[in-house]
Amino acid sequence: MAGDNRTIVLFCQADLLKWLRLCVYNRTDVLTKGERTRQAILDTAAALATQEGLEPLSIARLADATGMSKSGLFAHFGSKEELQLATVDHAAAMFVAEVIAPARSAPRGLPRVWALCDHMVDYTERQVFPGGCFFASTSFEFNHKPGPVRDRIEKMIRSWLSYLEHAVEQAQQAGELDSRLSAREIAFQLDAFAQSANAQFQLFRDRRVFEEARRAIHDRLEALRPARAA
Amino acid sequence: MAGDNRTIVLFCQADLLKWLRLCVYNRTDVLTKGERTRQAILDTAAALATQEGLEPLSIARLADATGMSKSGLFAHFGSKEELQLATVDHAAAMFVAEVIAPARSAPRGLPRVWALCDHMVDYTERQVFPGGCFFASTSFEFNHKPGPVRDRIEKMIRSWLSYLEHAVEQAQQAGELDSRLSAREIAFQLDAFAQSANAQFQLFRDRRVFEEARRAIHDRLEALRPARAA
């Protein structure tokens, strides 16, 4: 069971590294004109998906939003599904660049767990996507639409949760977090606060939720420090 | 500020009582044949909305799903928007019947806070709606679609959160929960666990999340008991 879990974590981390390479690649200046155009199209596509949905995102809708011709877009993405999958990968690369990459500079253990959660709240607070977290909204949209797009969204969220769990596990191994609660459950709780801040902000537009989420995460981690454990 | 909050809580409770009356009314045997037909149509409508979305829910789609004629459905709901609003009200009545009404039989204070959270997790675990919590999925769907349907969904979620907050406040007043953290923040944290269980179950289909959410809620409430507060 523990071995299985380890395999999943390593598998998911490989995915994250793939997205990390993609996002580093996106930010270099060596992109060709065609590649830069593709990135600009996908920026628009991901933003639209968080406001109007990923399912209605078609070549025609994107042509309308970018002012490009449908035939020009077909040259980049052969079909609606290919466009949707490229949009999910692009959003994943952005998430990795905004949340995971900066947290990797924090030392392993508790500082990295905190950095991951803080960047996660920050990413929703700064509205990196105009409709809030791309994966929160598209997962609800595709929950009941089996197929490659749903699979890709699920894979990304699973990767995020297992990366966070792995960071918690490292903090437990370093004796910085209580090991009596599983790393999986701690990750579940920390992620829940960030997710709720995103969902409530999109609905109520009250910025207090971000500070409330950070305080909840901070208090939870403090309560889990072995020195304070009962 | 506290006074404003009180007004909002009372206002939201009035809404919940309206939905409560609606759901009690739905369950009596005094419904006319026309009313029973309307309820059966709305059961189908709410279930469909959690699987296919509330936006695509039209008179035509519902005619197809129920086997009724479009003209027959027009007699119940004059327009697509009227149908969507009636569906939200019906789902709200079901939520009140499944989560709030049974918790009202628990004594005020900590037992009622626990009962509300436990019934909330239970409602998503039992799949009262086949696509999970109606309000979680439709709020993501309508976040960026301003209008009466979004307003109604927002009102319902606000009512739920304020009812939970009010129950936490009663527990604080009874000395059963620490008052140093605001009732609003405690309600935010408890709700976050239930919401995450719903979201993760819809995506991963792993039932462990329900027990994890219950344990997280239980542990959070235990940590907030004054006897245990630092």
Interface residues (C-beta under 8 A of the other chain):
Chain A: T50 Q51 E52 G53 G131 G132 A136 S137 S139 F140 E141 N143 H144 I153 E154 I157 R158 L181 R184 E185 F188 Q189 D191 A192 F193 Q195 S196 A199 Q200 Q202 L203 F204 V209 E212 A213 R215 A216 D219 A223 R228 A230
Chain B: T50 Q51 E52 G53 G131 G132 A136 S137 S139 F140 E141 N143 H144 I153 E154 I157 R158 L181 R184 E185 F188 Q189 D191 A192 F193 Q195 S196 A199 Q200 Q202 L203 F204 V209 E212 A213 R215 A216 D219 A223 R228 A230
